[in-house]
Amino acid sequence: MSFLLKRPNNFLNSNSILTFTLRRLTTLAAKPFPDHPTSAYYDELAVEAGTSGDLNALRDILNKRFQDGCFNTKHTFSFITATNLTSTLIDDVVRTLSGLNPGFTRKSAFESLVTRLCKLERADDALQVVESMAVEGSCSPTASTFNPVLSLLTRQKSLDEARRVEERMAGFGLRLDLTAHNMFLMSYCFSGDLEAAAGVLKRIENEGLAADPRTFDALVLGACKAGVVDGAIAVVRRMVEDGVPMLYSTHMCVITTLLRMNCYKQARKYARSFGGKDTTLDTQLLGCLGSKLMMLKKVKEAMLILDEMNQKGLPMGQKLKAFYLKNAGTVNGVKGRN
């Protein structure tokens, strides 16, 4: 770029560089540079620069956005697609990122690129970018840098490959963090491998990590997959006693399992046990339970739930509302209230 050529010393002051950079970005975007740019605006500039192949401009944009407090997002490198992704493009972008301001600016950009490559299911390419970070030296990878790769591989059930990634992490002196352990735990629980899941829990305990809502969510899933719904409810009870925030998916896993076992009263009792504290949660639990019962053609059971929602003034979706109005007053004395 022209501004990298040798110029008089008085040109190389912060105001001149800033003015020149803004002019460059404004020209690239073909519209006035905003007084208060957003991350979304910088993403647009990054995509324009990347798509046009102007990687020098991309470097300027990535440096400037951090100075303006606009962090990288999952869209920053969206100019890299499944159709244009080549090793040459990745090498060019990596060289560009290596020229960014050292520290968080550079590290964040590398990690955003890793996330983008994992979005495109290119785990090997993502790992190569991580290796480049390590070689580059000023922004060494951390455990969280590897998490997008581990997330991709565990979701794909490529657990042997995921464990090999863990071995590569060890080469950098890194261990799995709780987020990564939860990924393995969820994958094992989803596949029903409770022995392997127990091994993950043991590691979490041995490493002195405190279980979080996703850890418990995986345990509930594992118990439900094994058909041990009492065990799942026991885990939920432990969460309540310990004051652990509960994910919506944890509740739905228990409710879905109870319905699959034709335990309709128990499902209703479970949903009600969390009622009265959070209107949004009441709406979600009762509404979803009502929808599932409606789809199962359990009209009586569904109407009991929907009548309760109506009495509490909880909103219903269009399909639930239509079902409720259609059956109100006709099912075992249940009467709708408008």
C-alpha positions as CSV (number, residue, x, y, z in Angstrom):
1,M,0.0,0.0,0.0
2,S,1.1,3.6,-0.7
3,F,1.1,4.8,2.8
4,L,3.7,2.1,3.7
5,L,6.2,3.8,1.3
6,K,8.8,6.1,2.8
7,R,7.4,9.5,3.6
8,P,8.5,12.6,5.5
9,N,8.7,12.2,9.2
10,N,5.9,14.7,9.8
11,F,3.6,12.4,7.9
12,L,4.1,9.7,10.4
13,N,2.1,11.1,13.2
14,S,-1.1,9.5,14.7
15,N,-3.5,12.1,13.3
16,S,-2.2,11.7,9.7
17,I,-2.3,7.9,9.9
18,L,-5.8,8.0,11.3
19,T,-7.0,10.4,8.6
20,F,-5.4,8.4,5.9
21,T,-6.9,5.2,7.2
22,L,-10.4,6.6,7.5
23,R,-10.1,7.9,3.9
24,R,-9.0,4.5,2.7
25,L,-11.9,2.8,4.5
26,T,-14.4,5.3,3.3
27,T,-13.2,4.8,-0.3
28,L,-13.5,1.1,0.1
29,A,-17.0,1.3,1.5
30,A,-18.1,4.0,-1.0
31,K,-20.0,5.7,1.8
32,P,-19.2,8.2,4.6
33,F,-17.4,6.6,7.6
34,P,-19.7,6.8,10.6
35,D,-18.8,8.8,13.7
36,H,-19.7,5.7,15.8
37,P,-18.9,2.6,13.7
38,T,-20.3,-0.8,14.9
39,S,-18.9,-4.3,14.7
40,A,-21.4,-5.0,11.9
41,Y,-20.1,-2.0,9.9
42,Y,-16.6,-3.2,10.3
43,D,-17.7,-6.7,9.2
44,E,-19.1,-5.2,6.0
45,L,-15.8,-3.5,5.4
46,A,-13.8,-6.7,6.1
47,V,-16.0,-8.7,3.7
48,E,-15.6,-6.1,1.0
49,A,-11.8,-6.0,1.4
50,G,-11.6,-9.8,1.5
51,T,-13.8,-10.4,-1.4
52,S,-11.9,-7.9,-3.5
53,G,-8.6,-9.5,-2.5
54,D,-7.3,-6.2,-0.9
55,L,-5.7,-7.9,2.1
56,N,-3.7,-4.7,3.0
57,A,-7.1,-2.9,3.4
58,L,-8.3,-5.9,5.5
59,R,-5.3,-5.5,7.8
60,D,-6.1,-1.8,8.3
61,I,-9.7,-2.6,9.0
62,L,-8.9,-5.3,11.6
63,N,-6.5,-3.0,13.3
64,K,-8.8,0.0,13.3
65,R,-11.9,-1.9,14.5
66,F,-10.2,-2.9,17.7
67,Q,-9.1,0.7,18.4
68,D,-12.8,1.7,18.1
69,G,-13.8,-1.0,20.5
70,C,-15.4,-3.2,17.8
71,F,-14.5,-6.8,18.3
72,N,-14.4,-9.5,15.6
73,T,-17.5,-11.6,15.1
74,K,-18.5,-14.8,13.4
75,H,-19.1,-12.7,10.2
76,T,-15.7,-11.0,10.0
77,F,-14.2,-13.7,7.7
78,S,-17.4,-14.6,5.9
79,F,-15.7,-13.7,2.6
80,I,-14.1,-17.1,3.0
81,T,-16.6,-19.6,1.6
82,A,-16.7,-23.3,0.7
83,T,-16.3,-22.4,-2.9
84,N,-13.3,-20.1,-2.7
85,L,-11.5,-21.7,0.1
86,T,-8.0,-22.8,-0.9
87,S,-4.7,-23.3,0.9
88,T,-3.3,-20.2,-1.0
89,L,-6.2,-18.1,0.4
90,I,-5.6,-19.3,3.9
91,D,-1.9,-18.7,3.6
92,D,-2.5,-15.1,2.4
93,V,-4.9,-14.3,5.1
94,V,-2.6,-15.8,7.8
95,R,0.2,-13.6,6.5
96,T,-2.1,-10.6,6.7
97,L,-3.1,-11.5,10.3
98,S,0.6,-11.9,11.3
99,G,1.0,-8.2,10.4
100,L,-1.7,-7.0,12.7
101,N,-1.0,-5.1,15.9
102,P,0.4,-7.6,18.4
103,G,-1.6,-8.7,21.4
104,F,-5.4,-9.1,21.5
105,T,-5.9,-7.6,18.1
106,R,-3.9,-10.2,16.4
107,K,-5.0,-13.1,18.6
108,S,-8.7,-12.3,18.2
109,A,-8.4,-12.2,14.5
110,F,-6.6,-15.6,14.3
111,E,-9.3,-17.1,16.6
112,S,-12.1,-15.6,14.5
113,L,-10.5,-17.2,11.4
114,V,-10.3,-20.6,13.2
115,T,-14.0,-20.3,14.1
116,R,-14.9,-19.5,10.4
117,L,-13.0,-22.5,9.1
118,C,-14.7,-24.7,11.7
119,K,-18.0,-23.3,10.4
120,L,-17.0,-24.5,7.0
121,E,-16.1,-27.9,8.6
122,R,-12.4,-27.6,7.8
123,A,-10.9,-28.8,11.0
124,D,-7.5,-29.6,9.5
125,D,-7.2,-26.1,8.0
126,A,-8.3,-24.6,11.4
127,L,-5.6,-26.5,13.2
128,Q,-3.0,-25.3,10.7
129,V,-4.0,-21.7,11.5
130,V,-3.5,-22.5,15.2
131,E,-0.1,-23.9,14.4
132,S,0.7,-20.6,12.6
133,M,-0.3,-18.7,15.7
134,A,2.2,-20.7,17.7
135,V,5.0,-20.2,15.2
136,E,4.1,-16.5,14.9
137,G,4.9,-16.2,18.6
138,S,3.2,-13.0,19.8
139,C,-0.3,-14.5,20.2
140,S,0.2,-18.1,21.4
141,P,-3.0,-20.2,21.4
142,T,-4.8,-20.9,24.6
143,A,-7.2,-23.8,25.5
144,S,-10.2,-21.8,24.2
145,T,-8.5,-21.3,20.8
146,F,-9.0,-25.1,20.2
147,N,-12.6,-25.2,21.3
148,P,-14.2,-24.5,17.9
149,V,-12.3,-27.4,16.5
150,L,-13.3,-29.7,19.4
151,S,-16.9,-28.6,19.0
152,L,-16.9,-29.5,15.4
153,L,-15.3,-32.9,15.9
154,T,-17.4,-33.9,18.9
155,R,-20.6,-32.9,17.1
156,Q,-19.5,-35.0,14.2
157,K,-18.9,-37.9,16.6
158,S,-15.2,-37.9,15.5
159,L,-14.1,-38.5,19.0
160,D,-10.8,-40.2,18.2
161,E,-9.8,-37.2,16.1
162,A,-10.9,-34.9,18.9
163,R,-8.7,-36.8,21.4
164,R,-5.8,-36.3,18.9
165,V,-6.5,-32.6,19.0
166,E,-6.2,-32.8,22.8
167,E,-2.8,-34.4,22.3
168,R,-1.7,-31.5,20.1
169,M,-2.9,-29.2,22.8
170,A,-0.6,-31.0,25.3
171,G,2.3,-30.2,23.0
172,F,1.6,-26.5,23.7
173,G,1.4,-27.2,27.4
174,L,-2.4,-26.8,27.3
175,R,-5.2,-28.8,28.9
176,L,-8.9,-29.0,28.1
177,D,-11.0,-26.3,29.8
178,L,-14.5,-27.0,31.3
179,T,-16.1,-26.1,28.0
180,A,-14.1,-28.7,26.1
181,H,-14.8,-31.3,28.8
182,N,-18.5,-30.6,28.4
183,M,-18.3,-31.1,24.7
184,F,-16.9,-34.6,25.2
185,L,-19.4,-35.3,28.0
186,M,-22.3,-34.3,25.8
187,S,-21.1,-36.4,22.9
188,Y,-20.7,-39.5,25.0
189,C,-24.0,-39.0,26.7
190,F,-25.8,-38.5,23.4
191,S,-24.4,-41.7,22.1
192,G,-25.2,-43.6,25.3
193,D,-21.6,-44.3,26.3
194,L,-22.1,-43.7,30.0
195,E,-18.8,-45.4,30.9
196,A,-16.9,-42.8,28.8
197,A,-19.1,-40.1,30.2
198,A,-18.2,-41.2,33.8
199,G,-14.5,-40.9,32.8
200,V,-15.0,-37.3,31.7
201,L,-16.7,-36.5,35.0
202,K,-13.8,-38.1,36.9
203,R,-11.4,-35.9,35.0
204,I,-13.4,-32.8,35.7
205,E,-13.3,-33.6,39.4
206,N,-9.6,-34.5,39.4
207,E,-8.7,-31.3,37.7
208,G,-10.6,-29.2,40.3
209,L,-13.1,-27.8,37.7
210,A,-16.6,-26.8,39.0
211,A,-19.4,-28.3,37.0
212,D,-21.6,-25.7,35.2
213,P,-25.2,-25.9,33.7
214,R,-23.9,-27.6,30.5
215,T,-22.2,-30.3,32.6
216,F,-25.5,-31.1,34.3
217,D,-27.4,-30.8,31.0
218,A,-25.2,-33.5,29.6
219,L,-25.8,-35.7,32.6
220,V,-29.5,-35.3,32.3
221,L,-29.3,-36.2,28.6
222,G,-27.2,-39.3,29.4
223,A,-29.7,-40.5,32.0
224,C,-32.7,-39.9,29.7
225,K,-30.9,-41.7,26.8
226,A,-30.4,-44.6,29.2
227,G,-34.1,-44.5,30.1
228,V,-33.3,-43.7,33.8
229,V,-35.6,-40.8,34.1
230,D,-35.5,-41.0,37.9
231,G,-31.8,-40.5,37.7
232,A,-32.3,-37.5,35.4
233,I,-34.8,-35.9,37.9
234,A,-32.4,-36.6,40.7
235,V,-29.7,-34.6,38.8
236,V,-32.3,-31.8,38.3
237,R,-33.1,-31.9,42.1
238,R,-29.3,-31.6,42.8
239,M,-29.1,-28.5,40.5
240,V,-32.0,-26.9,42.4
241,E,-30.4,-27.6,45.8
242,D,-27.0,-26.3,44.7
243,G,-28.5,-23.2,43.0
244,V,-27.1,-24.1,39.6
245,P,-28.9,-22.2,36.8
246,M,-30.8,-24.6,34.5
247,L,-30.8,-24.6,30.8
248,Y,-34.1,-24.8,29.0
249,S,-32.9,-27.9,27.1
250,T,-32.4,-29.7,30.5
251,H,-36.1,-29.3,31.3
252,M,-37.2,-30.3,27.8
253,C,-35.1,-33.4,27.9
254,V,-36.9,-34.6,31.0
255,I,-40.3,-33.7,29.8
256,T,-39.8,-35.3,26.4
257,T,-38.5,-38.5,28.0
258,L,-41.5,-38.7,30.4
259,L,-43.9,-38.2,27.4
260,R,-42.1,-40.9,25.5
261,M,-42.7,-43.2,28.4
262,N,-46.5,-42.2,28.5
263,C,-46.0,-40.6,31.9
264,Y,-48.3,-37.7,31.2
265,K,-49.2,-36.9,34.8
266,Q,-45.5,-36.9,35.8
267,A,-44.6,-34.6,32.9
268,R,-47.3,-32.2,34.0
269,K,-46.2,-32.4,37.6
270,Y,-42.6,-31.7,36.6
271,A,-43.5,-28.7,34.5
272,R,-45.6,-27.3,37.4
273,S,-42.9,-27.8,39.9
274,F,-41.0,-25.0,38.3
275,G,-44.0,-22.7,38.0
276,G,-44.7,-19.4,39.6
277,K,-41.2,-18.0,39.7
278,D,-40.5,-17.0,36.1
279,T,-43.3,-16.1,33.7
280,T,-41.1,-16.8,30.7
281,L,-40.1,-20.2,31.9
282,D,-43.7,-21.0,32.7
283,T,-44.7,-20.1,29.2
284,Q,-41.9,-22.2,27.7
285,L,-42.5,-25.3,29.8
286,L,-46.3,-25.4,29.7
287,G,-46.5,-24.2,26.1
288,C,-44.0,-26.8,24.9
289,L,-45.7,-29.5,27.0
290,G,-49.1,-28.5,25.6
291,S,-47.7,-28.6,22.0
292,K,-46.2,-32.0,22.4
293,L,-49.4,-33.4,23.9
294,M,-51.4,-31.8,21.1
295,M,-49.2,-33.5,18.5
296,L,-49.6,-36.8,20.4
297,K,-53.4,-36.3,20.1
298,K,-53.7,-36.4,23.9
299,V,-56.6,-33.8,23.9
300,K,-57.6,-34.2,27.5
301,E,-54.1,-33.9,28.8
302,A,-53.3,-31.0,26.5
303,M,-56.4,-29.1,27.5
304,L,-55.5,-29.4,31.2
305,I,-52.2,-27.6,30.4
306,L,-53.7,-25.0,28.1
307,D,-56.5,-24.2,30.6
308,E,-53.8,-23.6,33.2
309,M,-52.0,-21.3,30.8
310,N,-55.1,-19.4,30.1
311,Q,-55.9,-19.0,33.8
312,K,-52.4,-17.7,34.4
313,G,-52.6,-15.3,31.4
314,L,-49.7,-16.9,29.7
315,P,-49.4,-16.3,25.9
316,M,-50.1,-19.2,23.5
317,G,-48.9,-19.6,19.9
318,Q,-51.5,-19.5,17.1
319,K,-51.8,-23.3,16.8
320,L,-52.2,-23.8,20.6
321,K,-54.7,-21.0,20.8
322,A,-56.8,-22.4,18.0
323,F,-56.6,-25.9,19.5
324,Y,-57.7,-24.5,22.9
325,L,-60.6,-22.5,21.6
326,K,-61.8,-25.5,19.5
327,N,-61.8,-27.9,22.4
328,A,-62.7,-25.5,25.3
329,G,-65.7,-26.7,27.2
330,T,-65.9,-30.0,25.3
331,V,-63.3,-32.2,27.0
332,N,-64.3,-33.6,30.4
333,G,-65.7,-30.4,31.7
334,V,-62.7,-28.3,31.0
335,K,-63.9,-24.8,30.1
336,G,-61.9,-22.2,28.3
337,R,-61.8,-18.6,29.4
338,N,-61.3,-15.8,26.9
